[in-house]
């Protein structure tokens, strides 16, 4: 698939153009220069072809801030990776020295390019703009990304260049590669909707057959579950790294990848977009998602760019399979960490807690070693004791293999279905409980992602929360589900589900 990098000086409207071409707000746009920092990728469609668009950080003197050098390095990487370059200029600020530098860099790349002058909001402005930018030649395209004006002209030019470069696919193998590339970039909402629809059908079947014996219903659920699991094996597992600002999320991803894909700087809020990166480990395919840090809501102003960034992090949680909650082990598990973990549990996502910066703790040689520290941190967050707690170091790479194994194990538990015979064992255990003696419990597994159980009893109003938690404890003692939350619903016998 043709890769297209959108480059230009900061605040020229690159992200707005990116979103206009993609058709949704994938990249954060803001009046503050330098909002985009990492490379953000998405699929854009012309009438003839699909393109991978890359939004970049931008070039500009950044008041001597060291972060600008890193941002420009990321932009250079995008230029090197791209097949075609779209160079964006700001009509409102005229053709500046920075623009000249960028133009020369584009020409020097020897790659096909399109010069686009943005923020041309009316026909009347075009003559004046042309006089300012005539040095770019007659092929420049004037657009208003904000109002989506002349966007189709960019696609027409892209198609023309692509046809010349003969980027059409010539084999079924190449078509499979295109499909893979789409999957690694597109949001997973469609797959999620399909999964929800499948589970809804299962739930409907339960409603129709609720009077049948538990083993008959469970058999049907298991067969349906096998289809879903088989489908999952062919897909990439989507993993989001979340946590408070500056706990080492980007550094951890870079250490896993083995190269600096995500911008790392010792300043909270460096990451602003949710950045997706394909990754393969021991034959298993993943999508790693780096997210902006999540601060307390009270500390975030609605007019701040961080307000949008946090929205990206929450969206990443909603559409991911496994969440890595990165904790600064030197600070311990804070109230905000617990708040994020609670959100992950409510959303029913598999969870691995990465206890970062243990290299510093190891140097201190605490009594009882790392194990004692991990146990203490686990005790401070008992409500997620079902999750893996893995000590890691983004600096040295300590614990990375264990982290990757925990991710895959959590995912497998998250999509696990119990057999009818296994559910009967759970029922036998329930019948031994004092509070279940007169309840005639029947238990069904009605969903995966997360594992969801429906318990029918005589008097659901008499079941307290701690008793429902005890049922969950029995299921975990028998069948694990380690790394995955378990959701429960309790209904009266004969009640519709």
HUTAWO-V823605 format. One record per backbone hydrogen bond with DSSP energy under -1.0 kcal/mol. NH is the residue of the N-H (numbers start at 1). CO is the residue of the C=O. E is the energy in kcal/mol with one decimal. If there is no record, write none. Layout:
nh:NH co:CO e:E
nh:NH co:CO e:E
This chain:
nh:4 co:52 e:-3.3
nh:5 co:84 e:-2.0
nh:6 co:54 e:-2.9
nh:7 co:86 e:-2.8
nh:10 co:59 e:-1.5
nh:12 co:9 e:-1.2
nh:17 co:13 e:-2.3
nh:18 co:14 e:-2.9
nh:19 co:15 e:-2.7
nh:20 co:16 e:-2.1
nh:21 co:17 e:-2.4
nh:22 co:18 e:-2.3
nh:23 co:19 e:-2.8
nh:26 co:24 e:-2.0
nh:40 co:55 e:-2.0
nh:42 co:53 e:-1.7
nh:44 co:51 e:-2.6
nh:46 co:49 e:-3.0
nh:51 co:44 e:-3.0
nh:52 co:2 e:-2.9
nh:53 co:42 e:-2.9
nh:54 co:4 e:-2.6
nh:55 co:40 e:-3.1
nh:56 co:6 e:-1.0
nh:59 co:8 e:-1.6
nh:65 co:62 e:-2.1
nh:68 co:65 e:-1.5
nh:70 co:66 e:-1.1
nh:71 co:67 e:-2.4
nh:72 co:68 e:-2.6
nh:73 co:69 e:-1.8
nh:74 co:70 e:-1.9
nh:75 co:71 e:-2.0
nh:76 co:72 e:-2.4
nh:77 co:73 e:-1.9
nh:78 co:74 e:-1.9
nh:79 co:75 e:-2.1
nh:80 co:76 e:-2.3
nh:81 co:77 e:-2.0
nh:82 co:78 e:-1.7
nh:83 co:3 e:-2.7
nh:84 co:3 e:-2.0
nh:85 co:112 e:-2.3
nh:86 co:5 e:-3.0
nh:87 co:114 e:-2.8
nh:88 co:7 e:-3.1
nh:89 co:116 e:-2.8
nh:91 co:118 e:-2.3
nh:100 co:96 e:-2.0
nh:101 co:97 e:-2.2
nh:102 co:98 e:-2.3
nh:103 co:99 e:-2.9
nh:104 co:100 e:-2.5
nh:105 co:101 e:-1.9
nh:106 co:102 e:-2.3
nh:107 co:103 e:-2.4
nh:108 co:104 e:-2.4
nh:109 co:105 e:-1.2
nh:110 co:107 e:-1.4
nh:114 co:85 e:-2.2
nh:116 co:87 e:-3.0
nh:117 co:141 e:-2.6
nh:118 co:89 e:-3.3
nh:120 co:143 e:-2.5
nh:121 co:119 e:-1.1
nh:126 co:123 e:-1.3
nh:129 co:125 e:-2.5
nh:130 co:126 e:-2.6
nh:131 co:127 e:-2.0
nh:132 co:128 e:-1.6
nh:133 co:129 e:-2.1
nh:136 co:133 e:-2.2
nh:137 co:134 e:-2.0
nh:141 co:115 e:-2.5
nh:143 co:117 e:-2.8
nh:144 co:149 e:-1.5
nh:149 co:144 e:-2.4
nh:155 co:151 e:-1.6
nh:156 co:152 e:-2.3
nh:157 co:153 e:-2.0
nh:158 co:154 e:-2.5
nh:159 co:155 e:-2.7
nh:160 co:156 e:-2.1
nh:161 co:157 e:-2.5
nh:162 co:158 e:-2.8
nh:163 co:159 e:-2.4
nh:164 co:160 e:-1.5
nh:165 co:161 e:-1.9
nh:167 co:162 e:-1.5
nh:175 co:171 e:-1.7
nh:176 co:172 e:-1.9
nh:177 co:173 e:-1.6
nh:178 co:174 e:-2.0
nh:179 co:175 e:-2.2
nh:180 co:176 e:-2.3
nh:181 co:177 e:-2.4
nh:182 co:178 e:-2.4
nh:183 co:179 e:-2.1
nh:184 co:180 e:-1.9
nh:186 co:182 e:-3.2
nh:192 co:188 e:-2.5
nh:193 co:189 e:-2.8
nh:194 co:190 e:-2.3
nh:195 co:191 e:-2.6
nh:196 co:192 e:-2.8
nh:197 co:193 e:-2.7
nh:198 co:194 e:-2.5
nh:199 co:195 e:-2.3
nh:200 co:196 e:-2.5
nh:201 co:197 e:-2.0
nh:202 co:198 e:-1.8
nh:203 co:199 e:-2.5
nh:204 co:200 e:-2.3
nh:205 co:201 e:-2.1
nh:206 co:202 e:-2.0
nh:207 co:203 e:-2.1
nh:208 co:204 e:-2.2
nh:209 co:205 e:-2.0
nh:212 co:209 e:-2.6
nh:217 co:213 e:-1.7
nh:218 co:214 e:-2.5
nh:219 co:215 e:-2.1
nh:220 co:216 e:-1.5
nh:221 co:217 e:-2.1
nh:222 co:218 e:-2.8
nh:223 co:219 e:-2.2
nh:224 co:220 e:-2.1
nh:225 co:221 e:-2.9
nh:226 co:222 e:-2.4
nh:227 co:223 e:-1.3
nh:228 co:224 e:-1.7
nh:229 co:225 e:-2.7
nh:230 co:226 e:-2.6
nh:231 co:227 e:-2.0
nh:232 co:228 e:-2.0
nh:233 co:229 e:-1.7
nh:235 co:232 e:-1.6
nh:237 co:285 e:-2.3
nh:239 co:287 e:-3.2
nh:240 co:322 e:-2.0
nh:241 co:289 e:-2.9
nh:242 co:324 e:-2.6
nh:252 co:248 e:-2.1
nh:253 co:249 e:-2.0
nh:254 co:250 e:-2.5
nh:255 co:251 e:-2.1
nh:256 co:252 e:-2.1
nh:257 co:253 e:-2.7
nh:258 co:254 e:-2.3
nh:261 co:259 e:-1.9
nh:267 co:265 e:-2.9
nh:270 co:267 e:-1.1
nh:275 co:290 e:-2.5
nh:277 co:288 e:-3.0
nh:279 co:286 e:-2.4
nh:281 co:284 e:-2.7
nh:284 co:281 e:-2.1
nh:286 co:279 e:-3.5
nh:287 co:237 e:-2.7
nh:288 co:277 e:-3.3
nh:289 co:239 e:-2.7
nh:290 co:275 e:-2.8
nh:291 co:241 e:-1.0
nh:294 co:243 e:-2.4
nh:299 co:296 e:-1.7
nh:300 co:297 e:-1.6
nh:304 co:301 e:-1.5
nh:307 co:304 e:-1.1
nh:309 co:305 e:-1.9
nh:310 co:306 e:-2.8
nh:311 co:307 e:-1.1
nh:312 co:308 e:-1.6
nh:313 co:309 e:-1.7
nh:314 co:310 e:-2.4
nh:315 co:311 e:-2.3
nh:316 co:312 e:-2.3
nh:317 co:313 e:-1.8
nh:318 co:314 e:-2.1
nh:319 co:315 e:-1.9
nh:321 co:238 e:-2.4
nh:322 co:238 e:-2.1
nh:323 co:350 e:-2.9
nh:324 co:240 e:-3.2
nh:325 co:352 e:-2.2
nh:326 co:242 e:-2.9
nh:327 co:354 e:-3.0
nh:329 co:327 e:-1.0
nh:329 co:356 e:-1.9
nh:331 co:328 e:-1.1
nh:332 co:328 e:-1.4
nh:338 co:334 e:-2.1
nh:339 co:335 e:-2.0
nh:340 co:336 e:-2.3
nh:341 co:337 e:-2.5
nh:342 co:338 e:-2.5
nh:343 co:339 e:-1.8
nh:344 co:340 e:-2.2
nh:345 co:341 e:-2.4
nh:346 co:342 e:-2.5
nh:347 co:343 e:-2.0
nh:348 co:345 e:-1.3
nh:349 co:344 e:-2.0
nh:350 co:321 e:-1.7
nh:351 co:483 e:-2.4
nh:352 co:323 e:-2.5
nh:353 co:388 e:-3.4
nh:354 co:325 e:-2.1
nh:355 co:390 e:-2.5
nh:356 co:327 e:-2.5
nh:356 co:354 e:-1.2
nh:358 co:392 e:-1.9
nh:362 co:358 e:-2.9
nh:363 co:359 e:-1.5
nh:364 co:360 e:-1.2
nh:369 co:366 e:-2.2
nh:373 co:369 e:-1.2
nh:374 co:370 e:-2.6
nh:375 co:371 e:-2.3
nh:376 co:372 e:-2.0
nh:377 co:373 e:-2.2
nh:378 co:374 e:-2.4
nh:379 co:375 e:-2.1
nh:380 co:376 e:-1.1
nh:381 co:378 e:-1.7
nh:384 co:381 e:-1.8
nh:385 co:382 e:-1.9
nh:387 co:384 e:-2.2
nh:388 co:351 e:-1.1
nh:390 co:353 e:-3.0
nh:392 co:355 e:-2.7
nh:393 co:398 e:-2.0
nh:397 co:393 e:-2.4
nh:400 co:397 e:-1.8
nh:403 co:399 e:-2.2
nh:404 co:400 e:-2.4
nh:405 co:401 e:-2.2
nh:406 co:402 e:-2.2
nh:407 co:403 e:-2.1
nh:408 co:404 e:-2.0
nh:409 co:405 e:-2.5
nh:410 co:406 e:-2.5
nh:411 co:407 e:-2.0
nh:412 co:408 e:-2.2
nh:413 co:409 e:-2.0
nh:414 co:410 e:-1.9
nh:415 co:411 e:-1.2
nh:416 co:413 e:-1.2
nh:423 co:419 e:-2.2
nh:424 co:420 e:-2.0
nh:425 co:421 e:-1.3
nh:426 co:422 e:-1.6
nh:427 co:423 e:-2.3
nh:428 co:424 e:-2.3
nh:429 co:425 e:-1.9
nh:430 co:426 e:-2.2
nh:431 co:427 e:-2.3
nh:433 co:430 e:-1.7
nh:436 co:433 e:-1.3
nh:437 co:434 e:-1.3
nh:439 co:436 e:-1.4
nh:442 co:456 e:-1.9
nh:444 co:454 e:-2.6
nh:446 co:452 e:-2.3
nh:447 co:452 e:-1.1
nh:449 co:414 e:-2.6
nh:452 co:447 e:-2.2
nh:453 co:487 e:-2.6
nh:454 co:444 e:-2.9
nh:455 co:489 e:-2.9
nh:456 co:442 e:-3.0
nh:457 co:491 e:-2.4
nh:462 co:459 e:-1.7
nh:463 co:460 e:-1.6
nh:468 co:464 e:-1.9
nh:469 co:465 e:-2.4
nh:470 co:466 e:-1.2
nh:471 co:467 e:-1.5
nh:472 co:468 e:-1.9
nh:473 co:469 e:-2.1
nh:474 co:470 e:-2.0
nh:475 co:471 e:-2.0
nh:476 co:472 e:-2.4
nh:477 co:473 e:-2.5
nh:478 co:474 e:-2.0
nh:479 co:475 e:-3.0
nh:480 co:476 e:-2.3
nh:481 co:479 e:-1.4
nh:483 co:386 e:-2.8
nh:484 co:481 e:-1.7
nh:487 co:451 e:-2.3
nh:489 co:453 e:-1.9
nh:491 co:455 e:-2.6
nh:493 co:457 e:-2.0
nh:495 co:492 e:-2.5
